[in-house]
Amino acid sequence: LQAADILRNIRSGIITIDTHGALLHANPAASSLLGQPLDIHVGKPILETLRVVAPNLVQALERTVHHGIRTTRAEGMISVADRAFPIGVTTTFADGNGNGLPITATAIFQDISDQKRLDALHLRAQRLEAVAELSASLAHEIKNPLASIQSSVEQLAAAPHAGEDEQVLAKLIVRESDRLSRLLSEFLDFARVRLTRIESVDLAGIVRGAVSLAEAHPGKPDGVTVAFSSEDETLLIDGDEDLLHRTVFNLTLNAIQAVGVGGRIGVDVTRVANNRLPVGIFFEPGAVSIRISDDGPGIPDEIRDRLFEPFATTKKGGSGLGLSIVHRAIEAHRGHVLVDSGKKGTSFTVLLPISQSKEN
């Protein structure tokens, strides 16, 4: 009875088949993950039905039941309705112990979307830290000689013997030097993202102010509406007010510029219980969420996986450092930035701990 209760309530899907591919057991989690009621198929061949939605799972079961080859922590995909997600699969084998019992194979599988996302976040953070160190070094090394070049060219252009051609070339060099200097400044901003002062701040007020500032930006397309909501008038957390403001401003402005004429953007600030956080993320004593969503065209597939990497941008003339700075600012708060985007609409979710105490 205890085993049956565990199987009914465990979050992992469990399926057992015999050598004929007939379903002997499936727990409720398996039905939920595979998007169909499996209990009505008990005693009937099930593999061809499952092959459509979970081919990797079926292959692992067949390999185990026919050849006795166990699968350990393999990965596969489940495609149901309009959603496809990765799963981790482990199979076990029972040979009947020579007592006339049927030979069976059991698959234990679970949705590993959250774990994959968390692994990607950690990898992204490591890459950005390495790039930040290199950026700071290169920016310092280039900025000083660039300033000397610019000053020298300006002096040459101002000399009495400088002709019209020399002055035109000098203006070109100065203009491009200015552009490089601005890019180097962005590099330094990216490299210097650190918590400078941790104090109790009103997150709802910070987000409200950043949204208002972004909404007043001259680059906002006509007819774009931005709706802000917070379940708390005042929501206190530990953090760096400047970094949090810059983060929300950048994400909101990105959404405003991406939606196009008549687009709609929603910015929501809420408390999040730990049991509602993605697997592998836990904050004590609790967490808050900032969600910036839009109804724009979505993020192109070719850039979605590189979105937070330096120089990845869809903006004409953009440096591609904005979202990298956002990621580093939130990671400095020990938080996470998640993104979901489809053919229509994009949502950025920032998860932050309420407290920055060392015990977290």
N, C-alpha and C positions, 0 to 999 in steps of 0.2 A: 504493500500500500504506500509506503514511503517512497519507493522508487517510482511508482506510477504518478504520485503527486509531483515529484521532482521533474519528471518528463513532461508533465502537463504545463508546468510553470516556468521551465527553463527558457531563456531567451534564444538559445541555439536551436536550429531545426534538426530533427533526428528522423531518419528514414531507414527502414530495414526492408530488404527484398530477399527473395530466394533465387535459386539458379534459373528459374523460368522468368524472372523479372517481375514476379507478382509482388505486390505491396503487402507486407506483413504488419508493418507499424509505421505510423507517422504522428508526431506530436503536433499540437496546435501551432507552435512556432514555425514548423515546416510548412504548414498550409498558408500561414500568413506571409512568409518569405516568398513562397512560390506562387502566391496569388490565386490559389484554388483550393476548394475543400477536398483534402486528400482522404478523409475518413470514409467517404463513399466509394473509394476505389480499393479498399482493403480486400485482399484475396484475388484481385484482378491484375493483369499486366499493366504496368505503369510507366515503364521506361520511355516508350515512344511519346507518350503524352508530355513527360518532363523534358525530353530532348529538345523540344521547341523553345522552352524558356530557360533551361539550365543544362546545356550540352556538356559542360565540363564536369558537372556533378554526376551526370549519367555515365560519362566515360570512366570516372573514378569508381563508381559502383560496379560497372561491368568488369573492370580490370580486377577488382577485389573478389567478386563472387565467382568468376570463371577461372582466374589464375592465382588467386590467393595473394595478390600483390596489394599490400596496404598503402594507402596514401596518407602522408603526414603534412599537414599545414600547407596544402597546395592552394592556389588561388584560381578562381573562376569568375564567371559573370552570370547574373540572373537578369533576364529581360522580361518585365511584366508591364502590361498596359503601356504607359508613356515613360516608364522609368527603367533604367538599367543601372545595376550597382554591383560592386565586387563582393565576392564571398570568400571566406577561408574554409577549406574542406579537409576533413580527416576521416578516413574509413577504417573499419575494423572487420575481422573475418572470423566466423565460427564454423568449424568443420563438422559439427554434430557429435564430436567426441566418440565416434564409432558406436553410438547407441541408437542409431536409426533416426536421430534428429536431423532436420533439414539443414543443408549448408546455407548460410546466410551471410549477407554483407550489410553493414550498417554505416551510414554516412552521418557525420555530425558537421553542420555547417552554420555559419553566421555571417551577417552583414558586417563587412569590415570597412564600410565607407568612412566612418568617423576616424578609425585608426589610420587609414591611408591618408586622409586629409591631415591628421595630426603629424604623421611622419613627414609629409610634404612641408608642413609649416616649420618643423624643426630643421629640415634640410635647407629650406629657404633662408631661415635665420642665420645658419652657419655660412651660407654663401654671401649673404649681404654683409656680415661682419667682416669677412675676408676682403670683399670689394671696398668696404668703407675704409679699412686700414690702407689699402693701396691708393684709394682716391685721395685721402688726406696727404699722403706722401707726395704723390704726383702733383696735386694742386699747389702745394707749397713750393715745390721745385720749379714749377712753370710760371707761377704768378709773378715772382720777382723779376725774372728776365723779361717777361712780357711787358711789365710796367716800364722797364728801362727802354725796351724797343719803342713803345708808344711815345714816351717822352722824347726820345731822340728824333723820331720821325716828325713830331710836332715842331721841334726846333729847326730841323732842316727845311720844313715847309715855310717857316716864318723868316728864313734867311733872305736877304735882299736879292740874291742872284737866282732864287728859285723861280722857275718859269711856270707857265700854266699847267704843262704836263706833269711836272714834279708835284705841284699842289694837288692835282686830281689823284695821283697815285698815293700821295701822303694821306689824303682824306679816306681813300679806300683802306689803307693799312690801319689807320686809327679806328675806322668803323668796325673792321673785322677783329681788331684787338679788343675793342669794347665788348664785342659779342663773345669772344673767348673768355674775357674776364668775367662776364656774367655767368658763363657755364662753369668756370672754375669756382665761383662763389657758391653755385648750387652744389658742386661736389663737396665743398667744405661744409655746407649745411647738412648734407647727407652724412658726412663722416662725423659731425659733431653732435648728432642726436643723442642726448643723454639727459637723464633726470637731474636737473640742477637744484630743484627745491621741491620736496614732497610735503604737502600740507593738505588739510581737509578742504576740499573744494566742492562747489555746487555743480555737479555734472549737468543737471537739467538747465541751469542758467548758462553754463559754458556752451552747451549745444545750441540753446536758443539764440545766443548772441552770434555764434559762428554761422548759423543758418541765415539769420537776418543779413549778415554781412555778405554772404555768398549770393543771396537773393538780390542784393542791390548792385551786383557786379555788372559793368556795362556790356559784358559779353553774353549776357543772358538772352536766349532767343525769345521772340515775341510769343506771348501767350503761355509761357511756362509758369506753372503754379507749384509752390512748395508748401506742403502741409507739415507742421511740427506738432508732435503730441508727446506728452509725458504723463505717466500715471501718478507721478509725485511732483508737486510744485517745486519742491527742493529735494535734491537727491545727493547726499554727501558721500564722497569717496576720497580716498587718499590718492593724490596725484600731482602732476606738474600742470598748472593751468595753461601755460603757454603751449606746451606740446599737445595737450588735448584739444585746445582751440584750433591749432593749425591742422590737426588731423581731421577734425569734423569739417572745417572750412574746405580743405582740399577735396575730401570725398564728396561733399555737397556740390561744390563748384564743378567737379568732374561730371556729376550726374546732370547738373543744369546744362552743361555744354554738350552732353551726349544725347539728350532726349529729343532735341529738335523743337521746331515750332509747335506750340500747344501741348507740350509734354507735361506729365504730372510726376511729382516727386514726393515721397513721404519719408519723414525723418522721425523715428520713434525711439524713445528712451524708456527702458523698463528694467525692473529687477528680474533676475533669473534664478530659480531654484537650482541647486546642484543636480537634482535628478532630471532636469531638462537640458543640461549641458551635453555636448557631444561626448561620446565615450573617450576617456583618457584625459578629460579636462575637469579639474576640480578646484574650487576656490573656497577657502575658509576665511571669514564666516559666510560669504556669499558672493554673488556676481551681479553685474549690471550689463545690459546690452544696449548698443546704439545701432540701429538698423536704418540704412539709407537705401531706399529702393526707388526705382524709376520704371517707366513703361516705354523706354527707348528701344532701339533696335537690337540690344544685346551686344556682347563682346565677341568679335570675330574669333573663330576657332583657332586660327593660326597664332593668335597672341594670348589666348586665354590662359594657357599653361605657363606663360612667361610674364604674366601681368605685373608681378611685383619685382621683377628683375630690373636692374638699371638699364636704361636706354630702350626699354620696351614701351612704345607709345603709338597711339593712333592719331595723335594731334599733330597737325602740320606745324613744324617749328618747335615742337615740344622736346625737352631734354630726356624725358622718360625717367626722371628721378623722383617725381612727385609721389607715386605710390610706394616706391622704395623707402622714402622718408616716412611715409605713413606707417609702413610695416615696422620700421625700426623704432618709431615713437611708441607704438602700442606694445612692442616686445619689451621696451625699456620699462613699461608698466607691468610686465609679466602677463600681458594679455595676448589675445589672438585676433587676427583679421581673417574672416571667411568671406568667400565670394561665391555667389550662385548666379549663373547667367544662362539664358536660353535664347531662342530665336527672337523673343520679345521680352524685354525687361531684364534688369540686373539688380541684384541686391548685395550690398556690402554689410556684413555684420561684425561689429567690434565687440568683443567680450573682454570685460575688465574685472579684476578683483575689487571688492569694496575696500579692502585693507591692503596696505603694502608692507605689513609686518613681516619679519624674517621667518616667522613660523609657517607662513603660507608656502 
